[in-house]
Amino acid sequence: RHKPMGSYTSMLENQVGLPSSSIVLERRFIADVLIAVKLEVLDIINKLTNSMRSILTTNANKISLIVDYPTNVAEHLFTDSNIQSIEFSGIRKEDIVTNVEVVFFDGASNYEREVILVTDPELENLPVRTMSVELYTCTRRSQAQRFGQYLLASSKYLRRKVSLSTNATCDDLQPGAIVAISTQTARLN
């Protein structure tokens, strides 16, 4: 986004599309690839989708692309009436990823394989835990940097996990769907 903070009024406007008056300095994701060897189509699609924080799913004989960005409204509400069992867990500070090693193919260097290390100064006092990721379709250092920052932020801010079992009322939910949970029986393990 290249607009002043607070210019957008909703989460969806902030993530999807820009007004025609906005000047775009760089697109969020660009795939600049040449497929020179014979590969399975599904492998190529998975490499493409992984590089742009998305997944390919199938549901009712339809293929869907689910991109990771927030929406305004939860798609389903889980309450004590439709939750059969629920378990909350947390991530210890020692398990937070502090460095991300991103491998990409730099278009500015004749598509040579490059490795950058993305760190967060706020995490310097934690034990070093490094995650490695290879972005096959990423050809820009800035995009690789943003991907590494996204993974660091995911580890840093998404600290609680929930597992639940429910009835069949939510069988149309796709992976990555935003849901809301309202329960009185929650306990963090």
Stockholm file with secondary structure:
# STOCKHOLM 1.0

chainA/1-189         RHKPMGSYTSMLENQVGLPSSSIVLERRFIADVLIAVKLEVLDIINKLTNSMRSILTTNANKISLIVDYPTNVAEHLFTDSNIQSIEFSGIRKEDIVTNVEVVFFDGASNYEREVILVTDPELENLPVRTMSVELYTCTRRSQAQRFGQYLLASSKYLRRKVSLSTNATCDDLQPGAIVAISTQTARLN
#=GR chainA/1-189 SS CCSCTTCCSSHHHHHSCCCTTCCCSSCSCCCCCCCCSCCCHHHHHHHHHHTTTEEEEEETTEEEEEECCCCSSCSEEEETTTEEEEEEEECCGGGSCCEEEEEEEEGGGTTEEEEEEEECGGGTTSCCCEEEEECTTCCCHHHHHHHHHHHHHHHHHCCEEEEEEECGGGTTCCTTCCEEEECSSCCBC
#=GC SS_cons         CCSCTTCCSSHHHHHSCCCTTCCCSSCSCCCCCCCCSCCCHHHHHHHHHHTTTEEEEEETTEEEEEECCCCSSCSEEEETTTEEEEEEEECCGGGSCCEEEEEEEEGGGTTEEEEEEEECGGGTTSCCCEEEEECTTCCCHHHHHHHHHHHHHHHHHCCEEEEEEECGGGTTCCTTCCEEEECSSCCBC
//
